[in-house]
């Protein structure tokens, strides 16, 4: 029988390794076009994909806001790799020198070079998968307890049905969709979308729009 402490150890340990795995596997998969190029049609024998990867798949230099580190103890922040402690020497800001009496702490800076923005998105999704998605399983267990059943089905021997294996995925899918549309998706313009937006305009606004289009053509 698992103890209460063992359950928490497994939960926290699994979260840490999920974050590490998500950070590195996202970087590895980003080098394959099948993972970065959009697919607009489904065929039995897919063709080779060729596209210009979005900006989130390009290496960049990321500078973390110094305000982030103000929430953490100084001795803990100094452990971070690539962290730079910036001091004020009375006239200007400069990297701190240990033992220099004129230096007073001002803030911390963290600059990461050669990192894909996509890795930060993967890090957030890993964090959600570790700490929030399991509650989908708790909800499914509550439903089964309410109906006095052990599993939703018996399709998979020893594991129940599809719903028993996918309970956490519903929350994860919702989070991924919201995160993608809020922080990743780039707004695109198409003729059907423009026609739809045009149909929402009032008659006066439609006339004004056509006049402005005529001015652009002239």
Helices and strands as residue ranges (DSSP letters): H 4-29, H 33-36, G 55-57, E 59-64, G 66-71, H 74-77, E 83-88, E 93-95, E 104-116, H 117-131, H 134-146, H 162-165, H 167-179, I 180-184, H 191-199, H 203-217
